[in-house]
Amino acid sequence: MITAAERAPESIKARNGVGLKTALTILEKWAASQEQAQRILRISRSTLHRAKTGVTAIDLDEDQLERISMVLNLHATMRTLFENPANVYGFMGRPNDNEFFNGRAPLDVMAQGNMLALYETYRRIDALRGGMW
């Protein structure tokens, strides 16, 4: 008989897979390339492929989970800021003249791959809705 403790790791991996697939769907709707998605989420090409082909049990580390969380929270912020789906999904790919972005699209800044760029992008966009920091 399999105990609850033995099932737990697979359950966690399954939740990881759902979160990753959701983040990849959002990034795809933002028109991120596969390379950008890999850098933003810090995942390998094989992990990206497994998630896209329906593998549900995926092992992710704490950093990767935080990155997924940032993408999900950014998406929620976009949905709060904009009613129009074209803006919800298009904003991240458009050049932004805010001093931090300096004419670059938020997606390009996040695709630098470092957590600081991802965090600062989230923080600055969240501030548009009156996010408190």
PyMOL commands that set and color helices and strands:
alter all, ss='L'
color gray80, all
select helices_A, chain A and resi 4-29+34-41+45-52+62-81+85-93+106-110+115-127
alter helices_A, ss='H'
color red, helices_A
deselect
rebuild
show_as cartoon
